Amino acid sequence: MSMATETWENKPSNERRTERKESVLEFVNTEASYGEDLRIIKEEFYLPMQAAGLLSQEQLLGVFSNIQELIDLNENFLEILQEEIDRAFDQVQMLVFSVGLD
């Protein structure tokens, strides 16, 4: 079986573990980047437009209605996600140590 057609089940466990880790890291990085984009929108667009009075408060709310909620949700989600990743890593380390594979 060629590497191109190799199924997930046929891959060595260390290769599957590496792919899972890379997928999780990509997800975390994407979510962090999304949060940064939200903060840029708030800092570079919403706040200057509000300060300059370019739009009425109603218009601003129409465009940026839940920007702060999204920022807060993203920050909370990333915090919980990181805690769970750390906890999972600790569990794996304990398992590796307990079976003497370290």
N, C-alpha and C positions, 0 to 999 in steps of 0.2 A: 504494500500500500504506500503510495507516495505521500509526502508531507502535505501536499496540496489537498488531497482527499481524506486525510486522516481525520477521524471523528474525535469529538471531545472525549468520549469514553476510552478511546485507544491511546490517548496521549499519556505520557508519564505523569505521575501525580505532581512532581515538582514543576513541570511545565504548566499544568492546569492551575496550580497554586500561583505561579508567576502571572499567568493571564488574569486570574481573579484579582490579584493585588493591583495589577495595572488598570483593570477596569474600575476598581474602587477608587484608585487615585485619580483617574480621569474624571470620574463622577464628582469627586470632592473638588477638584480644580475647576471644573465647569461651574459648579454651584458657587464657588468663591468668586469666580470671574463675573458671574451674573450679579452677585451682590455688589461687586465693585462698580459694575456698569450702572446699577441702580443709584449708588451714591454719587456717581459722576452726573447722572441726569439731575439729581436733586441739587447738587452743588453748582453745576455749570449752567443749568437751564432754569429750574424752578425758582431757586432763591434769587438769582439776578432778575428774572422776569417779575417776581413779586416785589422786589425792592424798587425796580424802575417803574412799576405801575403800568407795564405794557398791556396787561390784561386785567380785567376785573377779577375779584376773588372768585366769583362764580365761574368765569372762564378758566381760571387756573385750576379750580377743583374739577372742572370737566376734563381737563387734560391730564392732571397729575393727582387725581382723586385719592388714590391709595398708595402713593409712592412710599410714604413713611411706613405704612403697614407692611408693604412688600420688603422693605429694608429690614424691619424688625423681625419678620418671619424668616427671612433668609439668615440673619445672624443667629437666631434661636435654632434653626434647623442645622446650620453648620456646627454649632456648639454641641448639640445632641449627637450629630453624626460623628464628630471627632471623638466624643466620649465613648461611643459604641465601638468605633474602630480601635481605640486604645484598649478597651475592655477585651475585645476579641483577640487582639494581638497578645495581651497578657495571658489569656487562656491558652492560646497556641504555644506560647513560650513555656508555660507550666506543663503542658502536655508533652512537648518535646523533651523538657528536662526530666519528667517523670519516667519516660520510656528510654532514656539514655541515648537519645539521638543527637544531642547537642554536640 
